[in-house]
Amino acid sequence: MTKKILQGLVTSAKNDKTIVVKVIRRFKHPFYGKVISRSKKYHAHDEKNKFKVGDKVKISECKPISKKKTWEVIER
């Protein structure tokens, strides 16, 4: 099975080797047809602490690193 890859904005980089990425997904409502946007925050592993707030990043699934961290940054 392939790993999921998501794209989002860094909202927090205060923790050591961890960033919080906000991923926004847009979809059409099944009945009304209106485009709806939903967001979710993911904790991602940033080994070298090189990403700052406001950066656009891609994250990929990985094995659990801690309780909340199951994603890692793959590129800017």
Backbone as CSV, one residue per row, in Angstrom:
resi,resn,N_x,N_y,N_z,CA_x,CA_y,CA_z,C_x,C_y,C_z
1,MET,0.836,-1.182,0.000,0.000,0.000,0.000,0.883,1.248,0.000
2,THR,0.497,2.241,-0.791,1.298,3.459,-0.879,1.041,4.378,0.302
3,LYS,2.028,5.226,0.579,1.905,6.177,1.668,1.145,7.408,1.192
4,LYS,0.320,7.950,2.063,-0.410,9.166,1.736,0.543,10.349,1.757
5,ILE,0.341,11.287,0.840,1.110,12.517,0.806,0.127,13.680,0.834
6,LEU,0.313,14.598,1.781,-0.561,15.753,1.929,0.261,17.033,1.830
7,GLN,-0.396,18.126,1.445,0.268,19.410,1.327,-0.446,20.409,2.217
8,GLY,0.327,21.238,2.944,-0.290,22.212,3.825,0.666,23.290,4.264
9,LEU,0.196,24.143,5.172,0.976,25.252,5.695,1.419,24.965,7.121
10,VAL,2.644,25.367,7.448,3.162,25.209,8.806,2.515,26.274,9.680
11,THR,1.849,25.843,10.748,1.198,26.789,11.654,1.963,26.958,12.956
12,SER,2.810,25.989,13.314,3.590,26.084,14.540,4.892,25.325,14.370
13,ALA,5.977,25.932,14.852,7.287,25.279,14.814,7.989,25.470,16.154
14,LYS,7.237,25.505,17.234,7.795,25.786,18.554,8.487,24.577,19.186
15,ASN,8.036,23.374,18.850,8.592,22.179,19.456,9.877,21.744,18.753
16,ASP,10.708,20.997,19.455,11.956,20.512,18.886,11.673,19.344,17.939
17,LYS,12.141,19.462,16.693,11.996,18.438,15.652,10.543,18.113,15.301
18,THR,9.624,19.033,15.620,8.209,18.825,15.314,7.613,20.105,14.763
19,ILE,6.804,19.968,13.720,6.036,21.101,13.218,4.569,20.689,13.146
20,VAL,3.691,21.669,13.181,2.262,21.420,13.037,1.863,21.951,11.670
21,VAL,1.253,21.079,10.855,0.886,21.428,9.492,-0.633,21.413,9.371
22,LYS,-1.186,22.515,8.848,-2.622,22.618,8.630,-2.915,22.263,7.177
23,VAL,-3.693,21.194,6.987,-4.044,20.721,5.649,-5.511,21.055,5.392
24,ILE,-5.770,21.776,4.296,-7.132,22.152,3.923,-7.566,21.295,2.742
25,ARG,-8.720,20.641,2.876,-9.261,19.858,1.767,-10.589,20.470,1.349
26,ARG,-10.796,20.522,0.048,-12.035,21.073,-0.493,-12.786,19.974,-1.222
27,PHE,-14.092,19.938,-1.021,-14.903,18.931,-1.685,-16.290,19.496,-1.942
28,LYS,-16.970,18.898,-2.867,-18.313,19.315,-3.220,-19.313,18.570,-2.336
29,HIS,-20.268,19.287,-1.777,-21.295,18.666,-0.938,-22.119,17.706,-1.795
30,PRO,-22.345,16.494,-1.311,-23.019,15.497,-2.137,-24.441,15.876,-2.562
31,PHE,-25.162,16.629,-1.739,-26.543,16.988,-2.098,-26.655,18.418,-2.642
32,TYR,-26.062,19.375,-1.919,-26.229,20.781,-2.286,-25.284,21.240,-3.392
33,GLY,-24.178,20.554,-3.592,-23.251,20.905,-4.661,-22.327,22.058,-4.334
34,LYS,-22.454,22.640,-3.154,-21.591,23.749,-2.754,-20.212,23.225,-2.382
35,VAL,-19.175,23.987,-2.715,-17.811,23.588,-2.372,-17.554,23.951,-0.915
36,ILE,-17.142,22.961,-0.131,-16.910,23.118,1.298,-15.426,22.878,1.569
37,SER,-14.853,23.653,2.484,-13.461,23.412,2.862,-13.403,22.985,4.323
38,ARG,-12.629,21.973,4.583,-12.403,21.463,5.936,-10.904,21.433,6.177
39,SER,-10.484,21.695,7.406,-9.053,21.683,7.706,-8.773,20.739,8.870
40,LYS,-7.543,20.255,8.903,-7.099,19.369,9.967,-5.622,19.631,10.206
41,LYS,-5.198,19.526,11.450,-3.796,19.762,11.791,-3.090,18.434,12.040
42,TYR,-1.888,18.315,11.499,-1.074,17.123,11.665,0.264,17.502,12.286
43,HIS,0.749,16.678,13.203,2.081,16.851,13.758,3.049,16.072,12.873
44,ALA,4.096,16.748,12.386,5.028,16.119,11.461,6.451,16.235,11.993
45,HIS,7.272,15.240,11.672,8.659,15.187,12.116,9.538,16.022,11.197
46,ASP,10.281,16.962,11.781,11.212,17.831,11.059,12.586,17.670,11.713
47,GLU,13.385,16.759,11.202,14.653,16.365,11.829,15.603,17.533,12.064
48,LYS,15.737,18.440,11.109,16.745,19.508,11.204,16.171,20.859,11.619
49,ASN,14.915,20.907,12.005,14.254,22.157,12.414,14.409,23.269,11.381
50,LYS,14.269,22.939,10.097,14.508,23.954,9.064,13.247,24.630,8.558
51,PHE,12.066,24.185,8.944,10.826,24.789,8.469,10.272,25.761,9.505
52,LYS,9.783,26.889,9.017,9.257,27.946,9.881,7.767,28.146,9.611
53,VAL,7.122,28.941,10.438,5.694,29.233,10.293,5.449,29.926,8.955
54,GLY,4.452,29.460,8.224,4.101,30.048,6.940,4.652,29.301,5.744
55,ASP,5.568,28.350,5.950,6.127,27.567,4.845,5.095,26.581,4.319
56,LYS,5.118,26.366,2.998,4.270,25.361,2.377,5.080,24.076,2.291
57,VAL,4.579,22.988,2.860,5.341,21.737,2.903,4.479,20.561,2.458
58,LYS,5.155,19.471,2.093,4.492,18.201,1.816,4.887,17.234,2.915
59,ILE,3.890,16.501,3.435,4.158,15.531,4.485,3.726,14.153,4.008
60,SER,4.407,13.136,4.527,4.152,11.766,4.132,3.954,10.913,5.374
61,GLU,3.137,9.870,5.248,2.922,8.937,6.360,4.219,8.211,6.684
62,CYS,4.406,7.887,7.943,5.564,7.090,8.359,5.170,6.291,9.600
63,LYS,6.094,5.486,10.078,5.805,4.727,11.296,5.692,5.695,12.478
64,PRO,4.968,5.354,13.523,4.789,6.271,14.653,6.115,6.634,15.312
65,ILE,6.356,7.934,15.443,7.566,8.435,16.090,7.266,8.756,17.553
66,SER,6.057,9.235,17.802,5.585,9.472,19.162,4.065,9.283,19.156
67,LYS,3.415,9.685,20.226,1.970,9.476,20.341,1.192,10.159,19.218
68,LYS,1.562,11.395,18.892,0.839,12.158,17.873,1.548,12.205,16.526
69,LYS,2.848,11.947,16.495,3.615,12.110,15.257,3.665,10.825,14.442
70,THR,2.918,10.796,13.342,2.977,9.669,12.405,3.186,10.174,10.982
71,TRP,3.660,11.417,10.863,3.932,12.038,9.569,5.339,12.610,9.593
72,GLU,5.966,12.701,8.406,7.281,13.326,8.302,7.298,14.249,7.092
73,VAL,8.100,15.323,7.191,8.198,16.290,6.100,9.077,15.702,5.009
74,ILE,8.621,15.792,3.746,9.419,15.255,2.644,10.027,16.355,1.779
75,GLU,9.338,17.489,1.639,9.910,18.579,0.852,9.161,19.869,1.117
76,ARG,9.722,20.962,0.628,9.119,22.281,0.775,8.108,22.523,-0.298
